[in-house]
């Protein structure tokens, strides 16, 4: 593994779907409490250094949800509570954060995330959140195709199953970026 050197002027934190409705579900192999705590450590460190933090949430309704034919679909949860898409309080948002609302798995399609990153001279992202195989991996694939350098905080991500998480990390994320633990990323940030 290569050592990390994070450029504070060109790196942003992108946190995927750490919102009340998502974090209320079970996650593996990392419990949601661990994912949220590690993401909050990253967000705090980025804010302290004046580095950008993007908090991405998903919000869907009958009029905005994708409607595709598929062999397996997610079970219907009915009407979502009003606070379902609210970012968890441990993450803020802080006044300097950018909140991106998406309508599908990935954070780039149909949002202004890429434009905001480019205008901020960002060429690298640290990515974390839930679920590894849905929001994180979908966002990572787009980021890879857009040419962003990526760092994945493995212990600040989780999924519906440990096998799904492991497969995404081992067979996708490690091929399009670097996978590290939260503490390794914190240690590689520039001094505040």
C-alpha positions in Angstrom: 0.0 0.0 0.0 1.3 3.4 -0.9 1.5 6.1 1.8 -1.1 8.8 1.8 -0.5 12.4 1.1 -3.8 14.3 1.0 -3.8 17.8 -0.6 -6.0 19.9 1.5 -6.6 22.4 -1.3 -7.9 19.8 -3.8 -9.7 17.2 -1.6 -13.3 17.1 -0.5 -15.2 14.7 1.8 -18.3 13.2 0.3 -20.7 11.5 2.8 -23.4 9.3 1.3 -26.9 8.9 2.8 -26.1 9.2 6.5 -29.6 10.4 7.2 -32.2 9.4 9.7 -34.1 7.0 7.5 -31.1 5.1 6.3 -29.1 4.9 9.5 -32.2 3.5 11.3 -31.7 0.2 9.3 -29.3 -2.6 10.2 -25.9 -2.5 8.5 -23.0 -4.9 8.3 -20.1 -5.4 8.8 -19.8 -2.0 10.5 -22.8 -1.0 12.7 -24.4 2.3 11.7 -23.2 3.9 15.0 -19.6 3.2 14.0 -20.1 4.5 10.4 -21.7 7.7 11.7 -19.0 8.2 14.4 -16.2 7.7 11.9 -17.8 9.9 9.3 -18.3 12.6 11.9 -14.6 12.4 12.8 -13.7 12.9 9.1 -16.2 15.8 8.7 -14.8 17.5 11.8 -11.3 17.2 10.6 -12.1 18.5 7.1 -14.0 21.4 8.6 -11.2 22.3 11.0 -8.9 22.5 8.0 -11.3 24.5 5.8 -11.7 21.6 3.5 -15.1 21.1 1.8 -17.7 18.6 3.2 -20.5 17.4 1.0 -23.4 15.7 2.7 -25.5 13.7 0.2 -28.9 12.5 1.0 -31.5 10.6 -0.9 -35.1 11.8 -1.1 -37.7 10.0 -3.2 -41.4 10.2 -3.7 -43.8 8.8 -6.2 -43.1 11.6 -8.6 -39.3 11.5 -8.3 -38.5 7.7 -7.9 -37.1 5.8 -10.8 -39.5 3.3 -12.1 -37.8 0.4 -13.8 -38.7 -3.2 -14.5 -36.4 -5.5 -12.4 -36.4 -9.0 -11.1 -36.0 -7.9 -7.5 -37.0 -4.7 -6.0 -36.8 -3.1 -2.6 -39.7 -3.7 -0.3 -42.1 -0.8 -0.2 -41.8 1.2 3.0 -44.9 3.2 2.4 -44.9 6.9 3.2 -41.6 8.1 4.7 -41.7 10.0 7.9 -41.1 13.8 7.4 -37.5 13.6 8.9 -36.5 10.5 6.9 -34.1 12.4 4.6 -32.7 14.6 7.4 -28.9 14.4 7.9 -28.1 12.7 11.2 -27.3 15.3 13.9 -23.8 14.0 14.5 -22.9 15.3 11.1 -24.7 18.6 11.2 -24.8 20.0 8.6 -22.3 22.7 9.5 -22.9 26.1 7.9 -19.9 25.5 5.5 -21.2 22.1 4.3 -22.9 21.6 1.0 -26.0 19.4 1.1 -26.8 17.5 -2.1 -30.2 15.8 -2.6 -30.2 13.0 -5.0 -33.1 10.9 -6.3 -31.3 7.6 -7.1 -28.3 5.6 -5.8 -25.4 7.7 -7.1 -24.7 11.3 -6.0 -23.6 12.6 -9.4 -26.5 11.9 -11.8 -29.1 14.6 -11.7 -27.3 16.8 -9.2 -24.7 19.6 -9.3 -22.1 17.7 -7.3 -19.6 17.4 -10.1 -20.0 21.1 -11.0 -19.5 22.1 -7.4 -16.4 19.9 -7.0 -14.8 21.2 -10.2 -15.5 24.9 -9.4 -13.8 24.3 -6.0 -10.7 22.9 -7.8 -11.3 19.5 -6.3 -9.7 16.6 -8.0 -9.8 14.1 -5.1 -12.6 12.9 -2.9 -12.8 10.9 0.4 -15.9 8.8 0.2 -17.9 7.1 2.9 -21.5 6.3 3.9 -24.3 3.7 3.6 -24.8 1.5 1.6 -21.5 0.4 0.2 -23.0 -1.4 -2.8 -25.6 1.2 -3.6 -24.9 4.9 -2.8 -21.2 4.6 -2.3 -20.3 2.3 -5.1 -22.6 4.1 -7.6 -21.1 7.5 -6.7 -17.6 6.0 -6.9 -18.1 4.6 -10.3 -19.2 8.0 -11.7 -16.3 9.7 -9.9 -13.9 7.2 -11.5 -15.3 8.0 -14.9 -15.0 11.7 -14.3 -11.4 11.3 -13.4 -11.5 12.0 -9.6 -8.9 10.4 -7.4 -10.7 8.5 -4.6 -10.0 7.4 -1.1 -12.6 5.2 0.6 -12.9 5.1 4.4 -13.8 1.4 4.8 -14.8 1.6 8.5 -17.0 4.6 7.7 -19.1 2.5 5.2 -21.4 -0.4 5.6 -24.1 -2.3 3.7 -27.1 -4.6 4.1 -24.8 -7.6 4.3 -21.2 -8.1 5.2 -20.6 -10.1 2.0 -22.0 -7.3 -0.2 -19.7 -4.8 1.6 -16.7 -7.0 1.2 -17.4 -7.7 -2.4 -17.8 -4.0 -3.2 -14.6 -3.1 -1.4 -12.4 -5.9 -2.7 -13.7 -6.2 -6.3 -14.7 -2.6 -7.2 -13.5 0.1 -4.9 -9.9 -1.1 -4.7 -9.7 -1.0 -8.5 -10.9 2.6 -8.8 -9.3 4.1 -5.7 -7.6 3.4 -2.4 -9.3 1.9 0.6 -8.1 2.9 4.1 -9.3 3.1 7.6 -10.6 6.4 9.0 -7.6 6.9 11.3 -5.2 6.4 8.3 -7.1 9.2 6.4 -7.1 11.5 9.5 -3.4 10.9 9.9 -2.7 11.9 6.3 -4.6 15.2 6.4 -2.5 18.4 6.4 -2.0 20.0 9.7 -4.8 22.5 10.7 
